[in-house]
């Protein structure tokens, strides 16, 4: 695996080895060539990345990720028409993907903070409904044990982890309707079990 590369010293981008030659050597497994390409292109990539999003750490991490991706996927890469253009567009995609991930996480955190009391209230409502007395609590636990593995997982993610059906569908690799069905069947089964008492 490619070792973590620190910020290079200034290199003359007009060196005797062109970016295209270094690229070809890199995708053919020459780590030294990839290291040189990294050093030659770092300054240009950093300036470009910083214009996309002026966050020093994000840009540096993005450049690291880009070159780790190149090394990791070198067997499936081919000769680029313009290595500089390829590196710039690839860095752009890496940075935009990182920004989107950061935004999604921030939105998820804000949504959780805004809805956390509602989620707790909904869980409390559900528990109060099912657990009105000690005997029913025990029966509820028995009912939970009778659920299928998928139903247990969906109920846990929904009511104990506070995830949406959309998030659960991604985690469990199911469509949204299947998640809804698992949760609905689990709740119905628990209600039936507890109502018999």
C-alpha positions in Angstrom: 0.0 0.0 0.0 1.2 3.5 -0.7 2.6 5.1 2.4 1.1 8.4 3.6 2.9 11.2 1.8 3.6 14.4 3.5 3.5 17.8 1.8 6.3 17.8 -0.7 9.0 20.4 -1.2 8.6 22.7 -4.1 9.3 20.8 -7.3 9.7 22.2 -10.8 6.7 21.0 -12.7 8.7 21.4 -15.9 11.0 18.5 -15.0 12.7 16.1 -17.4 9.9 13.6 -16.8 6.5 14.7 -18.0 3.3 14.1 -16.0 2.2 11.7 -18.8 5.3 9.6 -18.5 5.0 9.5 -14.7 1.3 8.6 -15.0 2.1 5.7 -17.3 4.8 4.4 -15.0 2.5 4.9 -12.0 -0.4 2.8 -13.4 2.1 0.2 -14.3 3.1 -0.2 -10.6 6.0 2.2 -10.2 5.6 3.8 -6.7 8.5 6.1 -7.2 6.9 7.5 -10.3 3.6 8.0 -8.4 5.5 9.8 -5.7 7.2 12.1 -8.2 3.8 12.8 -9.9 2.4 13.6 -6.5 5.2 16.0 -5.8 5.1 17.7 -9.2 1.3 18.2 -9.1 0.8 18.9 -5.4 1.1 22.7 -5.6 -1.2 23.0 -8.6 -3.7 20.6 -7.1 -3.7 22.3 -3.7 -4.3 25.8 -5.2 -7.2 24.4 -7.3 -8.7 22.5 -4.4 -8.5 25.5 -2.1 -10.5 27.5 -4.6 -13.2 24.9 -4.6 -13.3 24.9 -0.8 -11.0 26.9 1.3 -10.3 24.3 4.0 -6.6 23.4 4.4 -7.2 20.0 6.0 -10.0 19.0 3.6 -7.9 19.8 0.5 -4.8 18.0 1.8 -6.9 15.0 2.7 -8.5 15.1 -0.7 -5.2 15.1 -2.5 -4.0 12.2 -0.3 -7.3 10.3 -1.1 -6.9 11.0 -4.8 -3.4 9.5 -5.0 -4.3 6.5 -2.8 -7.2 5.9 -5.2 -4.9 6.1 -8.2 -2.6 3.6 -6.6 -5.4 1.3 -5.5 -7.1 1.4 -8.9 -3.9 1.5 -11.1 -4.7 -1.8 -12.7 -8.0 -0.5 -14.1 -6.7 2.9 -15.2 -5.5 3.7 -18.7 -3.3 6.4 -20.3 -5.0 9.8 -19.8 -5.2 12.3 -22.7 -4.2 15.0 -20.2 -3.0 13.9 -16.8 -3.3 17.4 -15.4 -6.9 17.5 -16.5 -7.6 14.0 -15.1 -6.0 14.9 -11.7 -7.9 18.2 -11.4 -11.3 16.6 -12.3 -10.6 13.7 -10.0 -9.7 16.0 -7.1 -12.8 18.0 -7.7 -14.9 14.8 -7.4 -13.1 13.7 -4.3 -13.6 17.1 -2.6 -17.3 17.4 -3.6 -17.9 13.9 -2.3 -16.3 14.8 1.0 -18.2 18.0 1.2 -21.5 16.2 0.5 -20.7 13.6 3.1 -19.9 16.4 5.7 -23.1 18.2 4.8 -25.2 15.0 5.0 -23.7 14.3 8.4 -24.4 17.9 9.6 -28.0 17.7 8.4 -28.5 14.4 10.1 -27.0 15.7 13.3 -29.3 18.8 13.1 -32.3 16.7 12.4 -31.5 14.4 15.2 -31.1 17.3 17.6 -34.4 18.9 16.5 -36.3 15.6 16.6 -34.7 13.8 19.5 -37.4 14.7 22.0 -40.1 13.7 19.5 -38.4 10.4 18.9 -38.1 9.8 22.6 -41.7 10.7 23.0 -42.8 8.3 20.3 -40.7 5.5 21.8 -42.2 6.3 25.2 -45.7 6.2 23.7 -45.0 2.8 22.2 -43.5 1.5 25.5 -46.4 2.9 27.6 -48.9 1.3 25.2 -47.2 -2.2 25.4 -45.9 -2.1 28.9 -48.8 -1.0 31.1 -48.1 -3.6 33.8 -45.3 -5.9 34.8 -46.8 -9.1 33.4 -47.3 -7.4 30.0 -43.7 -6.3 30.1 -42.6 -9.9 30.4 -44.9 -10.9 27.6 -43.6 -8.1 25.4 -40.1 -9.5 25.9 -41.3 -12.9 24.9 -43.0 -11.4 21.8 -39.8 -9.7 20.9 -37.9 -13.0 21.0 -40.5 -14.5 18.6 -39.8 -11.9 15.9 -37.7 -12.8 12.9 -34.1 -11.6 12.8 -34.9 -9.0 10.2 -37.9 -7.7 12.2 -35.8 -7.4 15.3 -33.1 -5.5 13.4 -35.7 -3.1 11.8 -37.4 -2.5 15.2 -34.0 -1.8 16.9 -32.9 0.6 14.2 -36.3 2.4 14.1 -37.1 2.7 17.8 -33.8 2.4 19.6 -31.5 4.1 17.1 -34.0 6.6 15.9 -33.3 6.0 12.2 -35.8 6.8 9.4 -37.1 4.0 7.1 -35.0 5.4 4.3 -31.8 5.1 6.4 -32.8 1.6 7.6 -33.4 0.5 4.0 -29.8 1.5 3.2 -28.4 -0.2 6.2 -30.4 -3.4 5.8 -30.1 -3.4 2.0 -33.9 -3.5 1.5 -36.3 -1.3 -0.3 -38.3 1.2 1.9 -41.6 -0.8 1.5 -39.9 -3.9 2.9 -38.6 -2.0 5.9 -42.1 -0.6 6.5 -43.5 -4.2 6.2 -41.0 -5.6 8.7 -41.7 -2.9 11.3 -45.5 -3.1 10.8 -45.5 -6.9 11.1 -43.3 -6.7 14.2 -45.6 -4.2 15.9 -48.7 -6.1 14.9 -47.2 -9.4 16.2 -46.2 -7.7 19.5 -49.7 -6.1 19.9 -51.4 -9.4 19.2 -49.2 -11.2 21.7 -49.8 -8.6 24.4 -53.6 -8.1 23.8 -54.2 -11.8 24.3 -53.4 -11.3 28.0 
